[in-house]
Amino acid sequence: QVHVVESGGGLVQAGGSLRLSCAASGLTFRMYDMSWYRQAPGKERELVGVISTTGSSTNYADSVKGRFTISRDNAKKIVYLQMTSLKLDDTAVYYCNAKWYATSTNHWGQGTQVTVSS
């Protein structure tokens, strides 16, 4: 059975940093592109960034470029989202997504809340 579990969310002051983790099990992790999404209250879920299967390529939403970094450890089956210079607008539930494009397989985590305070 596939499990995708986010952790590391919490309350942080504006300008601070936070690192989210996403641990996957029950899947061939190295075959999956891993993405982070977020959804703020009253808004649609949006893509934060994605990392390729090997970690050699990353892409980010313009709103987080230069502040957020995605990395992965295929041996541990974990993907990270390092967030710095956090802003009030970064407040959202952050979701991890695993996608294997060749098989159209898609798995979501349950989300972790990030709240940025002034």
C-alpha atoms as an extended CHARMM CRD file, in Angstrom:
* protein
*
       118  EXT
         1         1  GLN       CA              0.0000000000        0.0000000000        0.0000000000  PROA      1               0.0000000000
         2         2  VAL       CA              1.2710000000        3.4420000000       -0.9450000000  PROA      2               0.0000000000
         3         3  HSD       CA              1.7450000000        6.0710000000        1.7340000000  PROA      3               0.0000000000
         4         4  VAL       CA              2.8310000000        9.6590000000        1.1870000000  PROA      4               0.0000000000
         5         5  VAL       CA              3.1860000000       11.5410000000        4.4630000000  PROA      5               0.0000000000
         6         6  GLU       CA              4.1410000000       15.1800000000        4.9370000000  PROA      6               0.0000000000
         7         7  SER       CA              5.6070000000       16.5720000000        8.1260000000  PROA      7               0.0000000000
         8         8  GLY       CA              7.3430000000       19.6690000000        9.4210000000  PROA      8               0.0000000000
         9         9  GLY       CA              4.5680000000       22.2020000000        9.1760000000  PROA      9               0.0000000000
        10        10  GLY       CA              3.8560000000       24.6960000000       11.9110000000  PROA      10              0.0000000000
        11        11  LEU       CA              3.7140000000       28.3230000000       12.9190000000  PROA      11              0.0000000000
        12        12  VAL       CA              6.5800000000       30.5970000000       11.9120000000  PROA      12              0.0000000000
        13        13  GLN       CA              7.1320000000       34.3420000000       11.8840000000  PROA      13              0.0000000000
        14        14  ALA       CA              7.4290000000       36.2360000000        8.6440000000  PROA      14              0.0000000000
        15        15  GLY       CA             10.9990000000       36.1730000000        7.4350000000  PROA      15              0.0000000000
        16        16  GLY       CA             11.6280000000       32.8360000000        9.0930000000  PROA      16              0.0000000000
        17        17  SER       CA             12.3820000000       29.4260000000        7.6720000000  PROA      17              0.0000000000
        18        18  LEU       CA             10.8050000000       26.0130000000        7.7710000000  PROA      18              0.0000000000
        19        19  ARG       CA             11.6170000000       22.6550000000        6.2220000000  PROA      19              0.0000000000
        20        20  LEU       CA              8.9020000000       20.2660000000        5.1920000000  PROA      20              0.0000000000
        21        21  SER       CA              9.5050000000       16.5870000000        4.6110000000  PROA      21              0.0000000000
        22        22  CYS       CA              7.5460000000       14.0850000000        2.6000000000  PROA      22              0.0000000000
        23        23  ALA       CA              8.1850000000       10.4040000000        3.2000000000  PROA      23              0.0000000000
        24        24  ALA       CA              6.9430000000        7.8700000000        0.6930000000  PROA      24              0.0000000000
        25        25  SER       CA              6.5300000000        4.1330000000        1.0470000000  PROA      25              0.0000000000
        26        26  GLY       CA              5.0170000000        1.3380000000       -0.9640000000  PROA      26              0.0000000000
        27        27  LEU       CA              6.1820000000        2.7380000000       -4.2710000000  PROA      27              0.0000000000
        28        28  THR       CA              9.2880000000        2.7720000000       -6.4400000000  PROA      28              0.0000000000
        29        29  PHE       CA             10.2740000000        6.2270000000       -5.3060000000  PROA      29              0.0000000000
        30        30  ARG       CA             13.0490000000        6.8070000000       -7.8350000000  PROA      30              0.0000000000
        31        31  MET       CA             10.5390000000        6.5230000000      -10.6920000000  PROA      31              0.0000000000
        32        32  TYR       CA              8.3800000000        9.3810000000       -9.4340000000  PROA      32              0.0000000000
        33        33  ASP       CA              8.6460000000       13.0730000000      -10.0510000000  PROA      33              0.0000000000
        34        34  MET       CA              7.8910000000       14.6870000000       -6.7150000000  PROA      34              0.0000000000
        35        35  SER       CA              6.0140000000       17.9400000000       -6.3440000000  PROA      35              0.0000000000
        36        36  TRP       CA              4.9000000000       20.2530000000       -3.6120000000  PROA      36              0.0000000000
        37        37  TYR       CA              1.5540000000       21.9970000000       -3.8870000000  PROA      37              0.0000000000
        38        38  ARG       CA             -0.2040000000       24.3480000000       -1.5200000000  PROA      38              0.0000000000
        39        39  GLN       CA             -3.7270000000       25.5030000000       -0.9270000000  PROA      39              0.0000000000
        40        40  ALA       CA             -4.6050000000       28.6350000000        0.9760000000  PROA      40              0.0000000000
        41        41  PRO       CA             -8.0950000000       29.1900000000        2.4220000000  PROA      41              0.0000000000
        42        42  GLY       CA            -10.5480000000       30.0950000000       -0.3030000000  PROA      42              0.0000000000
        43        43  LYS       CA             -8.0220000000       29.5120000000       -3.0570000000  PROA      43              0.0000000000
        44        44  GLU       CA             -7.2880000000       26.7320000000       -5.5010000000  PROA      44              0.0000000000
        45        45  ARG       CA             -4.4450000000       24.3400000000       -4.9760000000  PROA      45              0.0000000000
        46        46  GLU       CA             -1.3340000000       25.6010000000       -6.7200000000  PROA      46              0.0000000000
        47        47  LEU       CA              1.9620000000       24.0740000000       -7.7090000000  PROA      47              0.0000000000
        48        48  VAL       CA              4.8950000000       25.2360000000       -5.5960000000  PROA      48              0.0000000000
        49        49  GLY       CA              7.6240000000       23.2640000000       -7.2960000000  PROA      49              0.0000000000
        50        50  VAL       CA              8.6960000000       19.9390000000       -8.7320000000  PROA      50              0.0000000000
        51        51  ILE       CA             11.8360000000       17.8520000000       -8.6890000000  PROA      51              0.0000000000
        52        52  SER       CA             12.7370000000       15.2430000000      -11.2670000000  PROA      52              0.0000000000
        53        53  THR       CA             13.2660000000       11.5800000000      -10.5040000000  PROA      53              0.0000000000
        54        54  THR       CA             17.0200000000       11.9410000000      -10.1060000000  PROA      54              0.0000000000
        55        55  GLY       CA             16.9210000000       15.3420000000       -8.4980000000  PROA      55              0.0000000000
        56        56  SER       CA             18.8510000000       16.8760000000      -11.3630000000  PROA      56              0.0000000000
        57        57  SER       CA             16.0690000000       19.2410000000      -12.3450000000  PROA      57              0.0000000000
        58        58  THR       CA             13.7610000000       21.4860000000      -10.3660000000  PROA      58              0.0000000000
        59        59  ASN       CA             11.1380000000       24.0410000000      -11.2810000000  PROA      59              0.0000000000
        60        60  TYR       CA              9.3670000000       26.5250000000       -9.0700000000  PROA      60              0.0000000000
        61        61  ALA       CA              6.4090000000       28.8360000000       -9.1100000000  PROA      61              0.0000000000
        62        62  ASP       CA              7.4440000000       32.4340000000       -9.6160000000  PROA      62              0.0000000000
        63        63  SER       CA              6.0640000000       33.3180000000       -6.2010000000  PROA      63              0.0000000000
        64        64  VAL       CA              8.6250000000       31.1260000000       -4.4190000000  PROA      64              0.0000000000
        65        65  LYS       CA             11.6510000000       31.2630000000       -6.7020000000  PROA      65              0.0000000000
        66        66  GLY       CA             14.7870000000       32.1480000000       -4.8070000000  PROA      66              0.0000000000
        67        67  ARG       CA             13.1300000000       31.4110000000       -1.4620000000  PROA      67              0.0000000000
        68        68  PHE       CA             12.1180000000       27.7420000000       -1.6380000000  PROA      68              0.0000000000
        69        69  THR       CA             14.2780000000       24.7600000000       -2.5080000000  PROA      69              0.0000000000
        70        70  ILE       CA             13.1580000000       21.2100000000       -3.2310000000  PROA      70              0.0000000000
        71        71  SER       CA             15.5300000000       18.3100000000       -2.7560000000  PROA      71              0.0000000000
        72        72  ARG       CA             15.1790000000       14.5660000000       -2.5170000000  PROA      72              0.0000000000
        73        73  ASP       CA             16.9400000000       11.5470000000       -1.0800000000  PROA      73              0.0000000000
        74        74  ASN       CA             16.0520000000        8.5100000000       -3.1610000000  PROA      74              0.0000000000
        75        75  ALA       CA             17.7410000000        6.1370000000       -0.7500000000  PROA      75              0.0000000000
        76        76  LYS       CA             15.5290000000        7.3370000000        2.0930000000  PROA      76              0.0000000000
        77        77  LYS       CA             12.4930000000        7.9320000000       -0.1440000000  PROA      77              0.0000000000
        78        78  ILE       CA             12.0810000000       11.4450000000        1.1760000000  PROA      78              0.0000000000
        79        79  VAL       CA             11.5680000000       14.7700000000       -0.5540000000  PROA      79              0.0000000000
        80        80  TYR       CA             12.1450000000       18.0750000000        1.2020000000  PROA      80              0.0000000000
        81        81  LEU       CA             10.8580000000       21.5890000000        0.8030000000  PROA      81              0.0000000000
        82        82  GLN       CA             13.1560000000       24.1470000000        2.3730000000  PROA      82              0.0000000000
        83        83  MET       CA             11.3310000000       27.4360000000        2.7760000000  PROA      83              0.0000000000
        84        84  THR       CA             13.1170000000       30.6550000000        3.6430000000  PROA      84              0.0000000000
        85        85  SER       CA             12.1420000000       34.3190000000        3.8530000000  PROA      85              0.0000000000
        86        86  LEU       CA              8.5870000000       33.2220000000        4.5280000000  PROA      86              0.0000000000
        87        87  LYS       CA              5.7940000000       35.6520000000        3.8410000000  PROA      87              0.0000000000
        88        88  LEU       CA              2.2350000000       35.9030000000        5.1330000000  PROA      88              0.0000000000
        89        89  ASP       CA              1.0540000000       34.7880000000        1.6790000000  PROA      89              0.0000000000
        90        90  ASP       CA              2.8840000000       31.4840000000        2.1240000000  PROA      90              0.0000000000
        91        91  THR       CA              0.3000000000       30.4430000000        4.7010000000  PROA      91              0.0000000000
        92        92  ALA       CA             -1.3930000000       27.3240000000        3.3320000000  PROA      92              0.0000000000
        93        93  VAL       CA             -1.7460000000       23.6050000000        3.6160000000  PROA      93              0.0000000000
        94        94  TYR       CA              1.2070000000       22.0910000000        1.7970000000  PROA      94              0.0000000000
        95        95  TYR       CA              0.7530000000       18.8370000000       -0.0680000000  PROA      95              0.0000000000
        96        96  CYS       CA              3.2370000000       16.3840000000       -1.4530000000  PROA      96              0.0000000000
        97        97  ASN       CA              2.5290000000       14.6690000000       -4.7500000000  PROA      97              0.0000000000
        98        98  ALA       CA              4.2220000000       11.6850000000       -6.3500000000  PROA      98              0.0000000000
        99        99  LYS       CA              3.6960000000       11.2350000000      -10.0560000000  PROA      99              0.0000000000
       100       100  TRP       CA              4.9720000000        8.5510000000      -12.4010000000  PROA      100             0.0000000000
       101       101  TYR       CA              4.2420000000        9.9460000000      -15.8140000000  PROA      101             0.0000000000
       102       102  ALA       CA              4.9100000000        6.7080000000      -17.7000000000  PROA      102             0.0000000000
       103       103  THR       CA              2.0720000000        4.9550000000      -15.9160000000  PROA      103             0.0000000000
       104       104  SER       CA             -0.0750000000        7.9910000000      -15.0730000000  PROA      104             0.0000000000
       105       105  THR       CA              0.1800000000        6.9970000000      -11.4270000000  PROA      105             0.0000000000
       106       106  ASN       CA             -0.4630000000        9.7650000000       -8.9520000000  PROA      106             0.0000000000
       107       107  HSD       CA             -0.3570000000        9.7890000000       -5.1420000000  PROA      107             0.0000000000
       108       108  TRP       CA             -1.1150000000       12.5890000000       -2.6840000000  PROA      108             0.0000000000
       109       109  GLY       CA             -0.2590000000       13.1300000000        0.9220000000  PROA      109             0.0000000000
       110       110  GLN       CA             -2.7130000000       14.4060000000        3.5080000000  PROA      110             0.0000000000
       111       111  GLY       CA             -1.0820000000       17.8130000000        3.7850000000  PROA      111             0.0000000000
       112       112  THR       CA              0.6590000000       19.7810000000        6.4970000000  PROA      112             0.0000000000
       113       113  GLN       CA             -0.3250000000       23.2500000000        7.6770000000  PROA      113             0.0000000000
       114       114  VAL       CA              2.1150000000       26.1230000000        7.4170000000  PROA      114             0.0000000000
       115       115  THR       CA              1.0960000000       29.3570000000        9.0770000000  PROA      115             0.0000000000
       116       116  VAL       CA              3.2000000000       32.4890000000        8.7440000000  PROA      116             0.0000000000
       117       117  SER       CA              2.5060000000       35.2060000000       11.2950000000  PROA      117             0.0000000000
       118       118  SER       CA              3.4740000000       38.8660000000       11.3410000000  PROA      118             0.0000000000
